[in-house]
Amino acid sequence: MSSSVAGPEIERLIQLLARLPGLGPRSARRAALHLIKKRDALMMPLSAALDVAIEKIEVCKTCGNIDTQNPCTVCIDPRRDSAILVVVADVADLWALERARATNGRYHVLGATLSPLDGVGPDDLTIEALVARAHDEKVTEIVLALNATVDGQTTAHYITDLLQDASVRVTRLAHGVPVGGELDYLDEGTLSAAMRQRTLF
Amino acid sequence: MEWTDEGIVLGVRRHGEAGAIVELLTRSHGRHLGLVRGGAGSRMRPVLQPGNSVSTVWRARLDEHLGHYAIEGTRLRAATVLASSHAVYGVTHLAALARLLPERDPHEDIYEMLLETLEDFDDPREAAMRLVRFELAMLTELGFGLDLTACAATGVSHELIYVSPKSGGAVSRQAGQPWHDKLLPLPAFLRGADEARPLSSDDDLSNGFRLTGFFLMRHVLEPRGLAHSDAREGFIAAVTKRRAGAQGQAGS
């Protein structure tokens, strides 16, 4: 029979921490203990930061990014190139592109990709808003930065079809050999895609 | 419990941090799910894409358990279809169709046909004909097969150009003439003797999809509260567009 070693408040904290990505019950217990031990240095600032986050974080009504201001920092940045709109599936993808400083364009977050298995259809994504943004005369290029998966590319083709009457260039990310990738270890699908999409050297 | 089989990936659902529940259509064990440890990781993700062929070992303590898959890719065709709209819609639609099969019930003919259909998406017209034939085979496998070998009214086996929406049987030109507007057209590539004949027109293709679409909706999708997948519509539109583009190029 299992018995709890701590009061219900601590057990609740452990249960909630265990729901975080990367944490199981055991690591959640360690994290809870660490927080309790560092009450002033960590637990209270974390609690305050969470309170502020709950109060201030919003989904940007323009692009779907999350930020503490609406429209978000990216959308109101005048140094951004308004002609390029980079379409991503999730905010995590937007953050990844920003970390890499891969583009100076603006973004549009779809929220997910089309997935019949998970019951995600076009109405569940922000495709309508994207089509409206693509018709803005300032926008000249839509970059579909979606996953190189069947679901990701189904979404990309679906969006491309919808953007036919918008006067924009629709591009997508290249598929092929990753930096540091050794040909010997690549799957044959990636290799053949890379070979088909080879570029002039 | 343990078995080894070959299969085609139909879908993947993330499970926890690193795992994935993978749905395969296997040759001898039918549509079968299992947990893949590390299935959400970067090593397995290229393998676990719909349309890929894999070899698999399934293990569980009891037969009724979800069980674990150990999977190795054997033919990773998903990466080759990503750039082509009709191919990527086609793979998505085929996976959605195969998911209509009952679980853990072997359907070796469907497995073989799915393999054949997935193998070649280069020619959109050929792919479209194969996809219509696959939909017909699915209807048969699910118990709603159409009889396209002889006229349902007269028994003759020539000039079969209609299908009765009531019985699902073929109808000859002569017998069907009075009910021309109520019958579904039977495209040339589905008529027994003419099966090898290539598509003669866009009408044949749309008639093929109309025919299978009608019976799939009535017998399979509607009773389950489902509709045709967006991928099916996307595939038809992509094939029609490619064909129109090719004709435009040939004309100029």
Contacts between the chains, C-beta under 8 A, distances in Angstrom:
chain1	res1	chain2	res2	distance
A	21	B	17	6.2
A	22	B	17	6.2
A	114	B	230	7.0
A	116	B	11	7.8
A	116	B	92	6.5
A	116	B	95	7.6
A	116	B	96	4.9
A	116	B	229	5.6
A	116	B	230	7.8
A	116	B	231	6.8
A	117	B	10	8.0
A	117	B	11	3.9
A	117	B	12	7.6
A	117	B	13	6.2
A	117	B	23	7.4
A	117	B	95	7.9
A	117	B	99	7.5
A	118	B	13	6.7
A	121	B	230	6.4
A	122	B	230	6.5
A	148	B	79	7.5
A	148	B	82	6.3
A	149	B	45	7.4
A	149	B	49	5.9
A	149	B	78	7.8
A	150	B	49	5.2
A	150	B	50	4.7
A	150	B	51	6.6
A	150	B	78	5.5
A	150	B	81	7.6
A	150	B	82	7.2
A	150	B	88	6.2
A	150	B	91	5.8
A	150	B	92	6.2
A	150	B	95	8.0
A	151	B	92	7.7
A	153	B	82	4.3
A	153	B	83	7.8
A	153	B	88	5.0
A	154	B	88	5.2
A	154	B	89	6.5
A	154	B	92	5.1
A	154	B	231	6.4
A	154	B	234	7.5
A	157	B	85	4.0
A	157	B	88	5.7
A	157	B	89	6.7
A	157	B	234	6.8
A	157	B	238	7.3
A	158	B	230	7.2
A	158	B	234	6.2
A	160	B	85	7.2
A	161	B	85	7.4
A	161	B	234	7.2
A	161	B	237	6.8
A	161	B	238	7.9
A	175	B	79	7.3
A	175	B	82	6.5
A	175	B	83	7.6
A	187	B	46	4.7
A	187	B	47	7.0
A	187	B	73	6.6
A	187	B	76	5.1
A	187	B	79	7.1
A	188	B	76	5.5
A	188	B	79	7.8
A	189	B	46	6.4
A	189	B	52	7.8
A	189	B	76	3.8
A	189	B	77	6.8
A	189	B	78	6.1
A	189	B	79	2.5
A	189	B	80	5.9
A	190	B	46	6.4
A	190	B	79	5.5
A	192	B	79	6.7
A	192	B	80	5.6
A	193	B	79	4.9
A	193	B	80	6.7
A	193	B	82	6.8
A	193	B	83	7.2
A	196	B	83	7.3
A	197	B	83	7.5
